[in-house]
């Protein structure tokens, strides 16, 4: 396979490009660490709102919340190891409460 001219030095192209992660690692990247200027997170789902959802919507919402919960657990461990504070730590509680409302 031939390499592009910009790849000859091993830099992989434009120096301003951020290194890309493997697709399976992207789920564990906290968006508030990538862009700290994001607006604060929203509120949790209420039971009344969840009662209005269809089964298909609840399954999709559960998958999103599960992914968020796993990402937040990974970020929490990372910050504990670094001895730093996690941005918006209340997200874990809101995610947990929203998942409890679906159950």
Residue pairs with C-beta under 8 A, 6 or more apart in sequence:
4 13
6 12
6 13
6 14
7 13
12 19
21 29
27 67
27 70
27 71
28 70
28 71
28 74
28 75
29 71
30 71
30 72
30 75
30 86
30 87
31 38
32 38
32 87
32 88
33 75
33 87
36 87
40 88
41 88
41 90
41 91
41 94
43 94
44 94
44 95
44 97
44 98
44 101
45 61
45 98
45 101
45 102
46 101
47 101
50 58
50 61
50 101
50 102
53 61
58 102
61 98
61 102
62 99
62 102
65 95
65 98
65 99
65 102
66 99
68 91
68 95
69 92
69 95
69 96
69 99
72 91
72 92
72 95
73 92
75 86
76 86
76 89
76 92
79 85
79 86
